[in-house]
Amino acid sequence: MHDTFKFFSVSLASCALAGASPALAQEATTETEASPPVTISGSAALVSQYRFRGVSQSDEDLAVQAGLTASHESGFYVSAWGSNLAGFGSFGGSNMELDLIGGFKTAVGGVTLDGGLLWYLYPGTDGTDYAEPYASISGTVGPASLKLGAAYAPKQDAIGDDDNLYVYTDAGVGIPGAPVTLKVHIGYTTGSGSTLAGPDGDYVDWLIGADVTYKMLTLGVAYVDTDIGKTAADSFYTSGTTPGRKTIDGAAVVSLTAAF
């Protein structure tokens, strides 16, 4: 699945392995066993809260998430991913986010290039869906896996009067002899916020944590935070008596993911 823009609870290590899977599959292929032209992969996760670019989309409550990806040997892929929401009192509609993704991934000179279009859907709501093209480059340097990426949402109804740009970098380092990966993320947002996902203006989000993997299960623990001011958060997120600042306070996020 595509992990570029969200803390989907899928670990950086898992994403790195997913990006490398076509090459690994080719190495494992024997003369008598051909790789299928299309492979299906997916995941299901429980997360203590759903954070998008540092902001809680589940009102700091538990979220259930799942995704499915079909990848062609040419490098093209399509994905669908969903999560429950509970933000700022209520999002309305079905209180759900559904992401539809289409892209192309290829290895060039030891790095992986990935790009495509992500469509955010909020079923049952009006004027909140929006599209966001994305691109990233990833690879390894010694024991570390690194990724640099960007997502650009042009001006549209759910974005507002301006466009939105998000740039980020991820890094992960596995501990030798242990099923543990240390991970770091930092991202920068500028421009108009979306109707549901984030405020206007410039802000930084970051994450630091670790993943422990056993077979198809990954337990993740991370600390997530932003530099969004509490006053700005209250003005954008407050609903009823629920202060918006609680959605941007630094918090520990725990996830359990099953990949298949």
Secondary structure, 3 states (H helix, E strand, C coil): CCCCCCECCCCHHHHHHHHHHHHHHHHHCECCECCCCEEEEEEEEEECCCEECCEECCCCCCEEEEEEEEEECCCEEEEEEEEECCHHHCCCCCCEEEEEEEEEEEEECCEEEEEEEEEEECCCCCCCCEEEEEEEEEEEECCEEEEEEEEEECCCCCCCCCCEEEEEEEEEEECCCCCEEEEEEEEEEEECCCCCCCCCCCEEEEEEEEEEEECCEEEEEEEEEECCCHHHHHHHHCECCECHHHHCCCEEEEEEEEEC
